Amino acid sequence: MKKSIAIKMLIVSILAILLVGANGYTQTSAKAMSGIEWADKTYDFGKIPQGKSVVAEFQFKNPSMVPLIILSVKPSCGCTVADYTKEPIQPQKTGTIKITFDAKNGGYFQKSVTVETNAGEGNETLIIKGEVIPR
């Protein structure tokens, strides 16, 4: 009888140690993730003439203690092209994503660009919008 109680106590102790260890690991992992802070996530071109290409610049900062890596930047359509900081952004440093929009068609527009990083926030969406004035 005393032996089975001792075994149960041992099992409970081992489980408690594993749970405390797992909790510490989770907190450490969360602290090690990159972050990203945007100056703005929407850019309004206002009115632009048809046939003109315009560029929106999105500035961001890495507020974390580990490098931020931009994995991909995907525009929602062929009328936009993205260029971005390719090297890792070190802690407390800034980077830029430039979105070029080719205003071929007249009318209002709103386009999205998905940014995938190693930040804990997951994917981010940038928006460009405006009105193309026909010639």
TIBAVEX-314782 format. One record per atom (N, C-alpha, C): x, y, z; residue number from 1. Coordinates in Angstrom, 2 decimals. Atoms other than C-alpha are relative to their C-alpha. Layout:
! TIBAVEX-314782
+---------+---------+---------+-----+
!       u !       v !       w ! num !
+---------+---------+---------+-----+
!       X !       Y !       Z ! NUM !
...
+---------+---------+---------+-----+
***
This chain:
! TIBAVEX-314782
+---------+---------+---------+-----+
!       u !       v !       w ! num !
+---------+---------+---------+-----+
!    0.82 !   -1.19 !    0.00 !   1 !
!    0.00 !    0.00 !    0.00 !   1 !
!    0.87 !    1.26 !    0.00 !   1 !
!   -0.89 !   -1.16 !   -0.07 !   2 !
!    2.79 !    2.43 !    0.95 !   2 !
!    0.76 !    0.15 !   -1.30 !   2 !
!   -0.74 !   -0.04 !    1.26 !   3 !
!    4.58 !    1.49 !   -2.26 !   3 !
!   -0.83 !    0.67 !   -1.10 !   3 !
!    0.84 !   -0.59 !    1.05 !   4 !
!    1.61 !    2.44 !   -4.49 !   4 !
!   -0.20 !    1.50 !    0.23 !   4 !
!    0.10 !   -1.42 !   -0.30 !   5 !
!    1.24 !    5.80 !   -2.70 !   5 !
!    1.29 !    0.71 !   -0.41 !   5 !
!   -1.29 !   -0.59 !    0.37 !   6 !
!    4.94 !    6.48 !   -3.21 !   6 !
!    0.12 !    0.13 !   -1.52 !   6 !
!   -0.05 !   -0.05 !    1.47 !   7 !
!    4.64 !    5.66 !   -6.92 !   7 !
!   -0.91 !    1.12 !   -0.51 !   7 !
!    0.92 !   -1.06 !    0.42 !   8 !
!    1.61 !    7.96 !   -7.29 !   8 !
!    0.60 !    1.38 !    0.27 !   8 !
!   -0.64 !   -1.27 !   -0.34 !   9 !
!    3.49 !   10.77 !   -5.51 !   9 !
!    1.13 !    0.31 !   -0.98 !   9 !
!   -1.09 !   -0.17 !    0.96 !  10 !
!    6.46 !   10.24 !   -7.83 !  10 !
!   -0.55 !    0.45 !   -1.35 !  10 !
!    0.61 !   -0.35 !    1.29 !  11 !
!    4.22 !   10.42 !  -10.93 !  11 !
!   -0.53 !    1.44 !    0.04 !  11 !
!    0.52 !   -1.36 !   -0.13 !  12 !
!    2.51 !   13.58 !   -9.67 !  12 !
!    1.15 !    1.00 !   -0.01 !  12 !
!   -1.17 !   -0.89 !   -0.03 !  13 !
!    5.92 !   15.17 !   -8.97 !  13 !
!    0.61 !    0.17 !   -1.39 !  13 !
!   -0.56 !   -0.07 !    1.35 !  14 !
!    7.21 !   14.30 !  -12.44 !  14 !
!   -0.89 !    0.84 !   -0.91 !  14 !
!    0.93 !   -0.79 !    0.82 !  15 !
!    4.08 !   15.73 !  -14.09 !  15 !
!    0.10 !    1.49 !    0.35 !  15 !
!   -0.12 !   -1.40 !   -0.41 !  16 !
!    4.41 !   18.94 !  -12.06 !  16 !
!    1.26 !    0.63 !   -0.56 !  16 !
!   -1.27 !   -0.50 !    0.53 !  17 !
!    8.04 !   19.34 !  -13.11 !  17 !
!   -0.12 !    0.22 !   -1.51 !  17 !
!    0.18 !   -0.14 !    1.45 !  18 !
!    7.12 !   18.78 !  -16.79 !  18 !
!   -0.87 !    1.20 !   -0.34 !  18 !
!    0.87 !   -1.15 !    0.27 !  19 !
!    4.30 !   21.34 !  -16.65 !  19 !
!    0.71 !    1.32 !    0.25 !  19 !
!   -0.74 !   -1.23 !   -0.28 !  20 !
!    6.50 !   23.98 !  -15.03 !  20 !
!    1.04 !    0.24 !   -1.08 !  20 !
!   -1.00 !   -0.12 !    1.06 !  21 !
!    9.23 !   23.30 !  -17.59 !  21 !
!   -0.61 !    0.43 !   -1.32 !  21 !
!    0.68 !   -0.36 !    1.24 !  22 !
!    6.80 !   23.52 !  -20.50 !  22 !
!   -0.46 !    1.45 !    0.03 !  22 !
!    0.43 !   -1.39 !   -0.13 !  23 !
!    5.42 !   26.82 !  -19.19 !  23 !
!    1.19 !    0.95 !   -0.18 !  23 !
!   -1.20 !   -0.83 !    0.16 !  24 !
!    8.94 !   28.28 !  -18.95 !  24 !
!    0.46 !    0.03 !   -1.43 !  24 !
!   -0.40 !    0.07 !    1.40 !  25 !
!    9.72 !   27.11 !  -22.48 !  25 !
!   -0.91 !    0.87 !   -0.85 !  25 !
!    0.95 !   -0.81 !    0.77 !  26 !
!    6.55 !   28.73 !  -23.85 !  26 !
!    0.28 !    1.48 !    0.19 !  26 !
!   -0.27 !   -1.41 !   -0.24 !  27 !
!    7.35 !   32.06 !  -22.19 !  27 !
!    1.30 !    0.42 !   -0.66 !  27 !
!   -1.27 !   -0.32 !    0.64 !  28 !
!   10.94 !   31.97 !  -23.46 !  28 !
!   -0.19 !    0.09 !   -1.50 !  28 !
!    0.23 !   -0.01 !    1.44 !  29 !
!    9.76 !   31.14 !  -27.00 !  29 !
!   -0.73 !    1.26 !   -0.42 !  29 !
!    0.75 !   -1.20 !    0.35 !  30 !
!    7.29 !   34.02 !  -27.01 !  30 !
!    0.91 !    1.23 !    0.03 !  30 !
!   -0.91 !   -1.13 !   -0.09 !  31 !
!   10.01 !   36.45 !  -25.92 !  31 !
!    0.99 !    0.02 !   -1.16 !  31 !
!   -1.00 !    0.11 !    1.05 !  32 !
!   12.31 !   35.19 !  -28.69 !  32 !
!   -0.56 !    0.34 !   -1.38 !  32 !
!    0.59 !   -0.29 !    1.30 !  33 !
!    9.84 !   35.94 !  -31.51 !  33 !
!    0.25 !    1.44 !   -0.41 !  33 !
!   -0.13 !   -1.35 !    0.53 !  34 !
!   10.33 !   38.93 !  -33.74 !  34 !
!   -1.33 !    0.71 !    0.09 !  34 !
!    1.20 !   -0.81 !    0.04 !  35 !
!    7.84 !   41.74 !  -33.86 !  35 !
!    0.11 !    0.99 !   -1.15 !  35 !
!   -0.03 !   -1.01 !    1.05 !  36 !
!    6.90 !   44.41 !  -36.35 !  36 !
!   -0.98 !    1.11 !    0.36 !  36 !
!    0.83 !   -1.18 !   -0.24 !  37 !
!    5.55 !   47.94 !  -35.86 !  37 !
!   -0.02 !    0.83 !   -1.28 !  37 !
!    0.17 !   -0.76 !    1.24 !  38 !
!    4.18 !   49.86 !  -38.84 !  38 !
!   -0.23 !    1.48 !    0.30 !  38 !
!    0.30 !   -1.42 !   -0.09 !  39 !
!    4.26 !   53.63 !  -39.23 !  39 !
!   -1.44 !    0.21 !   -0.48 !  39 !
!    1.34 !   -0.02 !    0.58 !  40 !
!    1.10 !   53.15 !  -41.36 !  40 !
!   -0.18 !   -1.27 !   -0.81 !  40 !
!    0.26 !    1.20 !    0.80 !  41 !
!   -0.56 !   50.15 !  -43.03 !  41 !
!   -0.93 !    0.30 !   -1.19 !  41 !
!    0.85 !   -0.42 !    1.13 !  42 !
!   -2.70 !   52.14 !  -45.52 !  42 !
!    0.63 !    1.23 !   -0.63 !  42 !
!   -0.53 !   -1.16 !    0.72 !  43 !
!   -1.54 !   54.56 !  -48.22 !  43 !
!   -1.05 !    0.43 !   -1.02 !  43 !
!    0.99 !   -0.56 !    0.93 !  44 !
!   -3.99 !   56.80 !  -50.09 !  44 !
!    0.71 !    0.92 !   -0.98 !  44 !
!   -0.64 !   -0.81 !    1.04 !  45 !
!   -2.62 !   58.13 !  -53.37 !  45 !
!   -0.83 !    1.24 !   -0.34 !  45 !
!    0.88 !   -1.09 !    0.42 !  46 !
!   -5.60 !   60.43 !  -53.78 !  46 !
!   -0.29 !   -0.17 !   -1.49 !  46 !
!    0.28 !    0.06 !    1.44 !  47 !
!   -6.18 !   61.30 !  -57.47 !  47 !
!    1.32 !   -0.05 !   -0.76 !  47 !
!   -1.20 !    0.14 !    0.84 !  48 !
!   -3.57 !   60.15 !  -59.97 !  48 !
!   -0.42 !   -0.12 !   -1.46 !  48 !
!    0.36 !    0.08 !    1.43 !  49 !
!   -3.52 !   60.48 !  -63.77 !  49 !
!    0.17 !   -1.42 !   -0.54 !  49 !
!   -0.06 !    1.32 !    0.63 !  50 !
!   -4.18 !   57.39 !  -65.86 !  50 !
!    1.31 !   -0.14 !   -0.78 !  50 !
!   -1.23 !    0.29 !    0.72 !  51 !
!   -1.06 !   55.77 !  -67.30 !  51 !
!    1.26 !    0.30 !    0.79 !  51 !
!   -1.16 !   -0.34 !   -0.83 !  52 !
!    1.21 !   56.90 !  -64.47 !  52 !
!    0.24 !   -1.11 !    1.03 !  52 !
!   -0.36 !    0.91 !   -1.09 !  53 !
!    3.08 !   54.58 !  -62.09 !  53 !
!    0.34 !    0.83 !    1.23 !  53 !
!   -0.25 !   -0.70 !   -1.26 !  54 !
!    3.14 !   55.69 !  -58.46 !  54 !
!    0.52 !   -0.99 !    1.03 !  54 !
!   -0.63 !    0.87 !   -1.00 !  55 !
!    5.02 !   54.35 !  -55.43 !  55 !
!   -0.44 !    0.40 !    1.40 !  55 !
!    0.31 !   -0.20 !   -1.43 !  56 !
!    3.88 !   53.95 !  -51.83 !  56 !
!    1.11 !   -0.65 !    0.80 !  56 !
!   -1.05 !    0.55 !   -0.87 !  57 !
!    6.51 !   53.45 !  -49.12 !  57 !
!   -0.58 !   -0.25 !    1.38 !  57 !
!    0.45 !    0.38 !   -1.34 !  58 !
!    5.63 !   51.59 !  -45.94 !  58 !
!    1.23 !   -0.24 !    0.87 !  58 !
!   -1.11 !    0.12 !   -0.93 !  59 !
!    8.08 !   52.02 !  -43.07 !  59 !
!   -0.42 !   -0.89 !    1.17 !  59 !
!    0.27 !    0.82 !   -1.16 !  60 !
!    8.32 !   49.49 !  -40.26 !  60 !
!    1.25 !   -0.09 !    0.87 !  60 !
!   -1.10 !    0.13 !   -0.96 !  61 !
!   10.44 !   48.85 !  -37.18 !  61 !
!   -0.07 !   -1.38 !    0.65 !  61 !
!   -0.08 !    1.25 !   -0.75 !  62 !
!   11.61 !   45.69 !  -35.44 !  62 !
!    0.17 !    0.36 !    1.48 !  62 !
!   -0.09 !   -0.38 !   -1.41 !  63 !
!   10.79 !   46.35 !  -31.74 !  63 !
!    0.52 !   -1.13 !    0.90 !  63 !
!   -0.37 !    1.17 !   -0.80 !  64 !
!   11.92 !   42.88 !  -30.60 !  64 !
!    1.50 !   -0.08 !    0.22 !  64 !
!   -1.42 !    0.22 !   -0.30 !  65 !
!   15.25 !   41.51 !  -29.44 !  65 !
!    0.66 !   -1.00 !   -0.96 !  65 !
!   -0.55 !    0.94 !    0.98 !  66 !
!   15.73 !   39.12 !  -32.41 !  66 !
!   -0.23 !    0.57 !   -1.41 !  66 !
!    0.16 !   -0.53 !    1.36 !  67 !
!   16.14 !   39.81 !  -36.16 !  67 !
!   -1.39 !   -0.31 !   -0.59 !  67 !
!    1.27 !    0.15 !    0.72 !  68 !
!   12.97 !   40.31 !  -38.22 !  68 !
!    0.32 !   -0.36 !   -1.44 !  68 !
!   -0.25 !    0.44 !    1.37 !  69 !
!   12.87 !   38.49 !  -41.55 !  69 !
!   -1.30 !    0.11 !   -0.80 !  69 !
!    1.13 !   -0.07 !    0.93 !  70 !
!   10.52 !   39.37 !  -44.40 !  70 !
!    0.10 !   -1.24 !   -0.87 !  70 !
!   -0.02 !    1.25 !    0.76 !  71 !
!    9.67 !   35.98 !  -45.92 !  71 !
!   -0.56 !    0.19 !   -1.40 !  71 !
!    0.56 !   -0.29 !    1.32 !  72 !
!    7.47 !   37.24 !  -48.76 !  72 !
!   -0.90 !    1.22 !    0.08 !  72 !
!    0.92 !   -1.13 !    0.15 !  73 !
!    5.50 !   40.25 !  -49.99 !  73 !
!   -0.78 !   -0.28 !   -1.28 !  73 !
!    0.82 !    0.43 !    1.13 !  74 !
!    2.57 !   39.32 !  -52.27 !  74 !
!   -1.12 !    0.99 !   -0.28 !  74 !
!    1.10 !   -0.88 !    0.42 !  75 !
!    0.48 !   41.94 !  -54.08 !  75 !
!   -1.20 !   -0.83 !   -0.47 !  75 !
!    1.22 !    0.71 !    0.36 !  76 !
!   -3.14 !   41.00 !  -54.80 !  76 !
!   -0.28 !   -0.04 !   -1.49 !  76 !
!    0.25 !    0.03 !    1.45 !  77 !
!   -2.96 !   41.76 !  -58.53 !  77 !
!    1.27 !    0.37 !   -0.76 !  77 !
!   -1.16 !   -0.27 !    0.85 !  78 !
!   -0.58 !   42.23 !  -61.45 !  78 !
!    0.30 !    1.47 !   -0.22 !  78 !
!   -0.22 !   -1.43 !    0.18 !  79 !
!   -0.95 !   46.02 !  -61.40 !  79 !
!    0.89 !    0.58 !    1.09 !  79 !
!   -0.88 !   -0.45 !   -1.08 !  80 !
!    1.22 !   46.22 !  -58.27 !  80 !
!    1.24 !   -0.89 !    0.06 !  80 !
!   -1.27 !    0.71 !   -0.13 !  81 !
!    4.86 !   45.27 !  -57.76 !  81 !
!    0.60 !    0.42 !    1.34 !  81 !
!   -0.57 !   -0.28 !   -1.32 !  82 !
!    6.59 !   45.00 !  -54.38 !  82 !
!    1.52 !   -0.13 !   -0.01 !  82 !
!   -1.43 !    0.08 !   -0.26 !  83 !
!   10.19 !   45.69 !  -53.42 !  83 !
!    0.16 !    0.23 !    1.50 !  83 !
!   -0.09 !   -0.09 !   -1.45 !  84 !
!   11.33 !   45.26 !  -49.83 !  84 !
!    1.41 !   -0.32 !    0.48 !  84 !
!   -1.28 !    0.27 !   -0.64 !  85 !
!   14.28 !   44.99 !  -47.45 !  85 !
!    0.19 !   -1.52 !    0.06 !  85 !
!   -0.22 !    1.45 !    0.09 !  86 !
!   15.72 !   41.52 !  -48.14 !  86 !
!    0.80 !   -0.56 !    1.18 !  86 !
!   -0.83 !    0.52 !   -1.10 !  87 !
!   18.29 !   41.22 !  -45.34 !  87 !
!   -0.78 !    0.11 !    1.32 !  87 !
!    0.68 !   -0.07 !   -1.30 !  88 !
!   17.17 !   40.57 !  -41.73 !  88 !
!    0.10 !    1.41 !    0.61 !  88 !
!    0.03 !   -1.30 !   -0.65 !  89 !
!   16.15 !   43.73 !  -39.88 !  89 !
!    0.36 !   -0.25 !    1.47 !  89 !
!   -0.50 !    0.22 !   -1.34 !  90 !
!   18.12 !   43.83 !  -36.66 !  90 !
!   -0.91 !    0.67 !    1.05 !  90 !
!    0.83 !   -0.59 !   -1.05 !  91 !
!   16.46 !   44.65 !  -33.30 !  91 !
!    0.13 !    1.53 !    0.05 !  91 !
!    0.13 !   -1.45 !   -0.11 !  92 !
!   15.32 !   48.28 !  -33.01 !  92 !
!    0.34 !    0.75 !   -1.29 !  92 !
!   -0.30 !   -0.63 !    1.30 !  93 !
!   16.16 !   48.96 !  -36.71 !  93 !
!   -1.27 !    0.05 !   -0.84 !  93 !
!    1.17 !   -0.17 !    0.87 !  94 !
!   13.79 !   49.91 !  -39.54 !  94 !
!    0.24 !   -0.60 !   -1.38 !  94 !
!   -0.04 !    0.49 !    1.38 !  95 !
!   12.98 !   48.61 !  -43.00 !  95 !
!   -1.11 !    0.65 !   -0.80 !  95 !
!    0.96 !   -0.63 !    0.90 !  96 !
!   10.88 !   49.60 !  -46.00 !  96 !
!   -0.57 !   -1.03 !   -0.97 !  96 !
!    0.64 !    0.74 !    1.09 !  97 !
!    8.39 !   47.99 !  -48.35 !  97 !
!   -0.53 !    1.05 !   -0.96 !  97 !
!    0.47 !   -0.92 !    1.04 !  98 !
!    7.81 !   49.87 !  -51.61 !  98 !
!   -0.97 !   -0.74 !   -0.91 !  98 !
!    1.02 !    0.57 !    0.87 !  99 !
!    4.66 !   49.16 !  -53.60 !  99 !
!   -0.20 !    0.95 !   -1.17 !  99 !
!    0.21 !   -0.80 !    1.22 ! 100 !
!    4.51 !   50.40 !  -57.19 ! 100 !
!   -1.32 !   -0.42 !   -0.63 ! 100 !
!    1.31 !    0.23 !    0.61 ! 101 !
!    1.02 !   50.75 !  -58.68 ! 101 !
!    0.00 !    0.61 !   -1.39 ! 101 !
!    0.09 !   -0.45 !    1.39 ! 102 !
!    0.54 !   51.02 !  -62.46 ! 102 !
!   -1.45 !    0.36 !   -0.30 ! 102 !
!    1.36 !   -0.51 !    0.16 ! 103 !
!   -2.55 !   53.17 !  -63.06 ! 103 !
!   -0.45 !   -0.08 !   -1.46 ! 103 !
!    0.44 !    0.19 !    1.39 ! 104 !
!   -3.68 !   51.70 !  -66.39 ! 104 !
!   -1.49 !    0.28 !   -0.17 ! 104 !
!    1.45 !   -0.12 !    0.13 ! 105 !
!   -7.43 !   51.68 !  -65.71 ! 105 !
!   -0.53 !    1.13 !    0.88 ! 105 !
!    0.59 !   -1.10 !   -0.74 ! 106 !
!   -9.57 !   54.61 !  -64.61 ! 106 !
!   -0.93 !   -0.48 !    1.10 ! 106 !
!    0.95 !    0.29 !   -1.07 ! 107 !
!  -11.70 !   54.73 !  -61.47 ! 107 !
!    0.67 !   -0.20 !    1.35 ! 107 !
!   -0.49 !    0.24 !   -1.36 ! 108 !
!  -11.39 !   54.06 !  -57.77 ! 108 !
!    0.67 !   -1.36 !    0.07 ! 108 !
!   -0.65 !    1.30 !   -0.21 ! 109 !
!   -9.08 !   51.28 !  -56.63 ! 109 !
!    0.40 !   -0.15 !    1.46 ! 109 !
!   -0.55 !    0.36 !   -1.31 ! 110 !
!   -8.07 !   49.54 !  -53.45 ! 110 !
!    0.65 !   -1.36 !   -0.17 ! 110 !
!   -0.78 !    1.24 !    0.17 ! 111 !
!   -5.36 !   46.87 !  -53.54 ! 111 !
!    0.64 !   -0.38 !    1.32 ! 111 !
!   -0.65 !    0.46 !   -1.23 ! 112 !
!   -3.92 !   44.73 !  -50.78 ! 112 !
!    1.32 !   -0.70 !   -0.34 ! 112 !
!   -1.30 !    0.65 !    0.11 ! 113 !
!   -0.42 !   43.39 !  -50.25 ! 113 !
!    0.20 !   -0.78 !    1.30 ! 113 !
!   -0.20 !    0.84 !   -1.19 ! 114 !
!    0.21 !   40.46 !  -47.88 ! 114 !
!    1.49 !   -0.12 !    0.29 ! 114 !
!   -1.39 !    0.05 !   -0.44 ! 115 !
!    3.45 !   40.57 !  -45.91 ! 115 !
!    0.14 !   -1.14 !    0.99 ! 115 !
!   -0.26 !    1.14 !   -0.88 ! 116 !
!    4.71 !   37.33 !  -44.39 ! 116 !
!    1.38 !    0.17 !    0.63 ! 116 !
!   -1.25 !   -0.16 !   -0.74 ! 117 !
!    7.39 !   37.61 !  -41.68 ! 117 !
!    0.13 !   -1.09 !    1.06 ! 117 !
!   -0.18 !    0.91 !   -1.12 ! 118 !
!    8.79 !   35.64 !  -38.78 ! 118 !
!   -0.53 !    0.62 !    1.30 ! 118 !
!    0.56 !   -0.66 !   -1.18 ! 119 !
!    6.97 !   38.03 !  -36.40 ! 119 !
!   -1.14 !   -0.81 !    0.59 ! 119 !
!    1.04 !    0.73 !   -0.69 ! 120 !
!    4.59 !   36.61 !  -33.85 ! 120 !
!   -1.41 !    0.40 !   -0.40 ! 120 !
!    1.33 !   -0.50 !    0.38 ! 121 !
!    1.69 !   38.66 !  -35.26 ! 121 !
!   -0.60 !   -0.76 !   -1.18 ! 121 !
!    0.49 !    0.68 !    1.19 ! 122 !
!    1.40 !   36.45 !  -38.36 ! 122 !
!    0.08 !    0.91 !   -1.21 ! 122 !
!    0.00 !   -0.82 !    1.21 ! 123 !
!    0.73 !   37.85 !  -41.83 ! 123 !
!   -0.62 !    1.36 !    0.27 ! 123 !
!    0.53 !   -1.37 !   -0.07 ! 124 !
!    0.12 !   41.57 !  -42.17 ! 124 !
!   -0.53 !    0.37 !   -1.38 ! 124 !
!    0.54 !   -0.46 !    1.27 ! 125 !
!   -1.95 !   43.28 !  -44.87 ! 125 !
!    0.18 !    1.51 !   -0.11 ! 125 !
!   -0.16 !   -1.42 !    0.32 ! 126 !
!   -0.98 !   46.62 !  -46.40 ! 126 !
!   -1.03 !    0.35 !   -1.07 ! 126 !
!    1.03 !   -0.44 !    0.95 ! 127 !
!   -3.55 !   48.63 !  -48.39 ! 127 !
!    0.48 !    1.25 !   -0.73 ! 127 !
!   -0.17 !   -1.23 !    0.78 ! 128 !
!   -3.06 !   51.11 !  -51.23 ! 128 !
!   -1.33 !    0.30 !   -0.66 ! 128 !
!    1.26 !   -0.38 !    0.60 ! 129 !
!   -5.98 !   53.06 !  -52.59 ! 129 !
!    0.11 !    1.37 !   -0.64 ! 129 !
!    0.03 !   -1.30 !    0.65 ! 130 !
!   -6.91 !   56.06 !  -54.66 ! 130 !
!   -1.00 !    0.01 !   -1.14 ! 130 !
!    0.87 !   -0.13 !    1.17 ! 131 !
!   -8.64 !   57.20 !  -57.81 ! 131 !
!    0.85 !    0.34 !   -1.21 ! 131 !
!   -0.69 !   -0.26 !    1.27 ! 132 !
!   -7.25 !   57.00 !  -61.34 ! 132 !
!   -0.91 !    0.86 !   -0.86 ! 132 !
!    0.77 !   -0.94 !    0.82 ! 133 !
!   -8.43 !   59.98 !  -63.40 ! 133 !
!    0.31 !   -0.28 !   -1.47 ! 133 !
!   -0.21 !    0.30 !    1.43 ! 134 !
!   -8.95 !   59.01 !  -67.07 ! 134 !
!    0.51 !    1.24 !   -0.75 ! 134 !
!   -0.56 !   -1.10 !    0.83 ! 135 !
!   -7.12 !   61.08 !  -69.70 ! 135 !
!   -1.08 !    0.76 !   -0.70 ! 135 !
+---------+---------+---------+-----+
***
